[in-house]
Amino acid sequence: MEFPCVFPVKVMGANQEDFESLVIEIIRKHATVAEEVVSRRLSRGGRFLSLTVRVNAENQEQLDKIYRELSVHERVLMIL
């Protein structure tokens, strides 16, 4: 992977009203969001929400910090 680049971070959690803002807030601690538009996808039953947030990644260490912080958050179920 060549840096800098726009990198999609995919995050899944329970479909709750503030889940998207929580994820974006965590990511913005480490990087700028490439687009204000976030891709959203509900699970078939509507219980879970998948978000794809495109970030301006400067290096691998920056991405690692994003993934580490998201992975330890209690409301995040999975990160791709």
Sequence and secondary structure as in RCSB ss.txt:
>XXXX:A:sequence
MEFPCVFPVKVMGANQEDFESLVIEIIRKHATVAEEVVSRRLSRGGRFLSLTVRVNAENQEQLDKIYRELSVHER
VLMIL
>XXXX:A:secstr
  SSEEEEEEEEEE  TTHHHHHHHHHHTTSEES S  EEEE TTSSEEEEEEEEEE  HHHHHHHHHHHHHSTT
EEEE 
